């Protein structure tokens, strides 16, 4: 079942942590401006902001932070959408935003590919002042490159996979979108379907991207995420533990002894 018709019920899920109000308001406004009616749920990962109780969104509050880059909050929001009979579920981190026709473009793409379980949108990198960066990394091509969390729109055919967001171990959370994409490749082998233009605005805070362009990184910029800490954790696992976590994420995780 895909249920792409004139009766779509669309949900955008936004996990948030300690982002500032202005940033969150910008995120909310981009969903509110969508050219198709779209509901929005924000899931507080341990630090709920009271003003959101009066905002034009749903506000779900977790009583503690989970240190997993929003994976648990993201997964719980998605399960809420499934339980409430939404027909499309997208993700948008609190520091990012959509073009006004993002959801419409994704659903129009889905109509042309009725067997698709999800659509992959394309993104552009933007600076903190919202100016657009010329792309310095390959475009997000389905299965051919990285697929960012904010680029997914899921349809009912693949809803059964959304719980895996919440099952990614905290020790691998910094690579959660990579883990999730690999799981999709193993569990949903049909080719990914991509939109034909960029409608996701990704706030780039990786200092390496700026240095590669000869720019001074903005305040608060961070280094690229390092896989070595994840690999060190995998190396610490016994064979039984490795099997347990492999089953948890529906992927074969390995270490040097496996």
N, C-alpha and C positions, 0 to 999 in steps of 0.2 A: 504493500500500500504506500502510495506517495501523497495522495490527497491534495495535489496541486490543482486548484480550481479557483473559482471566484469567492470561495469561502475560507481563505487562508486565515489562520489564527497564529500570529507570529510573536515569538518571545525573544528578546535579547537579554542575555545573562551577563551581568558585570560584577565580578568579585572586586572588592576594594579593601585596602589595608589602612594606610595613613596618608593617602593622597589629600592634597589641599582642596578646599571647597571650590575654588575657581576652576580647578582642573576637572573635578567631578561634575560641576555644572555644565562645563563645555561638552563633556561626554554625554550627559543626559540630553542636552539640547540637540545634539546630532541625531539621537534616536527619535526624539519628538518631531524633528523636521522630516522624517522619512516620508516619501511620497505614497507609501502604503501604511495603513494603520498598524502600529507595532507597539506591543507592550514591553515594558522594561522592568526587570527586577535587579536590584542591587543587593549583593550579599556581603555583609560586613564580616571580615575575618578577624574578629576579636576587638576591633576598635570602632564601634558604631558611632556615627555622627548624628546627633539628635535632629539637626535641621532637615535631614532626609525624611523624617517621619511626615513632614508637611510637603515634601516635593511630589511632583506628578509621576511617581514611580511606586513600585512595591519595594519594601525594605525588609529584608530578612537579616537577622542578627545572630551570628555565632558568638558564644560567650567567651571564646579564647582564640588567640591566633594559632595557626598551625604550621607556620614556617615552610610552606610548600608552594610559594608563588601563586597562590590562589586556586590551586588544583581542587582541593576539597570543596571550597565555596563554589567553584565553577560547576563541579559535578552535581552538587546538591541543587543548584539552580536549574540545571538541565533536567534532573529527575522531577522537580516541581513542574516543569513544563510538560513532561510526559504525562504525569499524573493528572494534569488539568487539560489534557486533550489538545495541546497546541499542535499545529501541523508543520511548523518550521521553528528551529531553535538556532540562534546565532550567539556568538560570544564577542564581547567587547571589553577589553581591560579599561580601567578607569582613566588611564593617561592617554588613551587613544580616541579616535572618533571616526564616524562614517561620513562619506558624501551623502547628500540628501536622497539620492536614488539607489543607494547601495542595496537595500533589501529588494527593491523592485527589480534591479538588474539580476540579482541572484535567483529570484523566483522565475523570471523570464528565461534565464538560462536553464533552470530545472525543467520548465515546460518543454524545452527543445530536447531534453534528455530524460524521458520519463522513467528510465530504469536506474537513474542515479540515486544513491543514498545520501549524498551530500554534495554541496557545491563549494569550490575553493575560489574565493575572491582574490584579486590582486591588490597589493599594497604599495604605497609610496612612503619613503622616509621623509620626515619633517623635523625641523629644528625646534627648539623651545619657543622661538618667536613665531612658529607656525609657517615659516618659509619652507618651500619644498626643496629637498636635496636632489640633485641629479643622482640617479641610481648608480651606486658603485659596486653593488653585488648583483648577481643574476636575478632576473625576475622570478617570482615564486611560481614555478612551473610544476604542475601536478606530478608527483612522484619523481620529478627530475631535480628537485631542489627542496629547500626548506619550505614548510608550510606553517605560517605563524598562526597562533591560536585565534587571533582576531579575524582570520580569513575564512573560517568555516561557517557554513550554514547547513545544518543537518535537517534531513527529511525523515518521515516516519520509517522508511525502509531501513535506516541505520540507527534508529533511536536505541536499539538494544546494545549499542557500543558506548553510549555516553557515560555509563557508570564507571568506565575505566579511568576517567579523569580523577575520580576520587580515590582510586586504588593505586596510583603511582606512589611508590615509597618516597617519603620525605627526603631520603638521601639521594634520590635521583630527580628531585623536583626541579632543579635548575635546568634540566634538559627535558622537562615534561612534555613540551610540544613535539620534540623529537621522538620521545618514547611513544606518545600517542599516535604520531604518524606511522611509526613502524608497526604498531599494533593494527592500525587500519589496513596497512598493506598486507598483513598476514591474515586478517579476518574478513576483509572486504576487497578481494583481489581485482574487482572490476576497475577499469581505468578511472582515475579522478577526472572530474569535469570542472573546468575553470571558466570564469568570466573573461571577457575580452578587453577589459580596461581596469585601471586602478581606482578603487573606491574606498579603500581602507587607509586611513591616515595613521601612521605609526610613528610615535614620538621616539626618535633615535637618541639614546643616551649612551651609546657605546663609543668610548674615546677613540678606538681604533678606526672607526668609520670616518671620523673627522680628520684624524692624522693622515689617513690614506688620501683624503681630498686636499691636504695642505691647510686645513683649518684648525683653529684653536678649539679644543673640546670645551663644551659649556661647563659651568659649575655643576658639580654633582655627577659628571660623566663617570662611567665605570668601565673596567676592562671587559674583554670578551669572557664569557663563561668558560671555565676550565673543566674539561671532562676528567682530569686526573683525580680529583677528589671523589667523583662518582666511581671511577675504576678502583681506587683504593678501598672503597667500601665493598665493592663486589669481591675484591680479593680477600676480604676478611670473612666472607661467608663460607659456611660449611656446605657440603653437597646438598644436604636436606634444606638448608636455608635458601640456597640458590634455586632449588626446585620450587620452594614455596613462593618466592617472589616472582619467579617466571610464570607460575600459574596465576598469580595475582594480576599481572599486567598482560597476560596472554602473549608472552614473548619468551623466546629462549635467551635468558641472560647467561653470560659466560664469565669465567675468570680463568686464570692461567692453569688451574687444576682440572678444569672441566673438559 
